[in-house]
Amino acid sequence: MNLRFIPLVLFTAVAASQPLVETPRLGCIVTPEGRVREILGLKAALIASEGTITGARDAVCGNRLSVLLLDHDIVATDEKGRELARVAVRESNALLSVAPDGESAVAYLPATGRWLGLRDGAWEDLPFWMEGEALAMAAGSGGVVAAVARHEERLWLVSLDRATGMRTWEEPIESTATHAFVWPDGAVLLAAGKGMVFRQRSGERRIIPINGSVTRLAAMSERGVRVSAGEEGNEYGLVREGGEVIVFAIPGGVK
């Protein structure tokens, strides 16, 4: 798998004039002030919108479906920003994921171990039970959820069946990573300190250079990953595009 590194250019004026249907959406990021900013485009000039949604703690923005964590709710919206479903939560942190088909989403609340799934326009509790804590999870098509869990000082890659809550497979990951991200096919990003590794389920590994120690890995969309690193607040985005892993920098971090 190849690795490419490209810069992200912030063109807020251009973003306002470009319709979303013409500019592919890579995902979204949330600023420290709670403003949701879309990241548009790839391979040419990348665009960050000014952001019209405020008060968010986290967000994942897919092409057809988005999920936002607010102060007391998790909200799903369609591609035009119209609210589809809302569920009240007490937790201030959550893992969010939108399935590649844009039909469903999953949220995990680490503080309580609660799992929520979006189905037929409504949030429902999922019957998942997992030993340890999920560091990362990804909603897949067909009702499958992939997760990276830490249990008894080991990392495990797990596939869960949404309908039954049962594990369809699991395997250990040899890693001391403190941060992780997973895709539905079982490929993962693993980060510990200044090292970040892309690992395919086959076991093949690639080192991904990042400036600074990784402090957070989070989904931006079905395919985009936000990487926060360094005391200076460096921000990167990462996607898998065909046979490539593409990394781009967000100049000045997230503002």
N, C-alpha and C positions, 0 to 999 in steps of 0.2 A: 504494500500500500504506500502511495506517495504522500509527501507532506509538503504543503505550500503555505507561505506566510505572506499575507497582504495587508495593507493598512485600511482602516475604516475612516472615511472622510465625512465630517458632519456638515451637511448641506440643509439646514432647517428651512430656508426659503424655498429651495427646490422641492423639498418634501411636501410643502403645502400645496404646490401646484401640480404634483404628479398624482394621478389617480392610482389607487391600489391595484386595479385590474391590469395596469401596464407595468407595474414594478413588483417583482416577487417579494413577498414578505419573509424575511429571515426569522423574525420573532420579535420580542420586545424585551426591554429592560425597565427596571423601576429605579428611579433616582432616590437618593437619601430623603428627599422631601416627599416621596410617595407619588411622583408623577410617572405615568406609564408612557414610555417613548418607543415607538415602533422602529425596528431596524429593517430597512428596505433595500433590496437589490443584492447582487452578488456577482463577482467576477469583473464588473465595471466599477463605477463609483457607487459606494454604499451611502445610504441616506439614513439619518436619524431624525424622526419627526419631533416637533416641539412637544407633543403630548397633550391630549385633551382630557385624559382621565387622571384624577388626583385622589389622594387618600388611600393608595394601595400599599400593601406590605410586600406583595410579590405578584407575579403574573406570568402566564404562558400564553402566547398569542399564535395560534395556528392559522392556516389559510381559511378554514371554515369555522373553527371553534376556538374560543379563548376562555381561560379560567383566571379569575382574579381573587387573591386573598385580601380582604378588607379588614377593618378593625374587629368586626364581630360576625362576618359572613364570608362564605365562599360563593362566588357568582360565576355562572357560565353565560357567555354571550355569543351571538352568531357573528358572521363576517362583517356585518354592518353595525356591530356594537349593541344590538338589541338584546335585552336580558332574556335568557331562556329558563334559568333556574337559579334558585338561591337557597342556601342552607346556613343556619346559624351555627357558629362554632365559638368556643371560648378561647382556643389556642391562638397564639400570635405567630406561630411558625407552622409551615406545612410544606410538604413536597407536592408539586403539581405536575400533571402530565396529560397531554392530549394525544389520543391515538392517531396513527398515521392516516387512517381513513376519514378522520374528522367527524366521526359519528359518536364517539364516547370520550370520557375523561375520567381520571382517577386522582384522588387527593389522599395523602397520608399525613396524619397528625402525630408527630413523634412523641409529644408530651403524654398522650393517652393511648397511643397505639391504635387509634381509630382509623379505619379505611372507609372512604366514601367513593361511590361510583356514579357517574352521570349516565342515565339510561332513559330513553323515551321522554326527554324533557324534564326529568326530575332527579334529584340526588337521593341516593339510597345507601344505607350502611352495607358494607361488603363483609362476608363471613370469613375474612382472612384471620389466621392466627399464625404468628411468627415468633420463634425464639429469638431473643435479642432485639436489636433496633435496626430498622431499615435506613441505610445511609443514602440510598437512591432507589428510584423505581421508575418504570416506564409502562404506560398503557399501550398494549398491542392490539392489533385488529383481531377479531374473533374471540374476544373475551379473555385473552391471556395477559397477565401482568408480569413483567420481569422485575427483579429486585436484587439489590446487593445488601446483605444483612451482616451485622457484626454480632457474633455469639461466641462467648468463651474465648475472647481474644483472637478469633479467626474470622475471616471474611468468607461469606458464602454467596454464590450466585444461584438464585432461586427463580423458578417459574411457577406462577400461581394461576389456578383456574378460577375465573371470576364467578362462575355459576355455583361451584361447590366449595370454594375456599381451599381446596386441596392443592398440594404441590404436585406439579406434573414432572418436574425434575429438579435436582439440586446438585451442586458440585462446589468443592472448596476452591478458593482463590488464594494462591500463595502471594501474599502482599502484606506490607505493614502500612498501607495507605490509611490516611485519616479523613480523606474526602474521596467521594466516588460519584460517578454518573454512569447510567446504564441505558442502552438502547433495547428495543423490544426483541431483537435477535440475539441478545446476550453479549454483545460487544460492550466493553466498559472503558471508562477513563478512571485511572487510579492516581491519586496525588498524595505525596507525603513530602513536606518541606518544599524544596525547590525542584523536586523531580515529579514529572507527570508522564504516565505511560498509557498508550492506547493498547488494549488487549482484545483480540478477537476471541470468540468462543473456542476456536480451534487451539488456542494457547499462544498464537503468534503475537508478539509484542513489538511496539514501536515507541521509542522515546520521543516526546514532544517538548521542544524547548519553550520555556516560559520565563520571563524576566521577573524574578521574585518568588517567594514562597506562596503556594496556592492556599487561599483562605476560604474559597467557596467554589463549588461547581453546581450549576442550576440550569434547568431547561429554559430556553427562550421560546421554543416552538416544538413541533414534532421532530425537528431535525437539528435545530440550533442549540448550542450550549454556551452559557455564559461562564467565563473563568475569571474570578477575582484573585489578584495576586499582589504581593508586595506591600510594604508599609506605605508606599507612595500612592496606593489605591489604583494600581494598574488594572485595566479591564480588557479582556480579550473575548472574542467569539470564536467558536469552533463548529464546523459542520463536516459531515461525511458527504462527499459529492462524487458519486460513482466509485471509482477505486482510489479516491484521494481523501486525505484529511486536510482541510483548509483551515488555517488559523489567521485571524485578523485582529489588529489592535484597535482599541477605541482611544484616540488621542485625548489626553487630559482626564481619563477615567469617565465616570458617569456623573453628569451634572444636570 
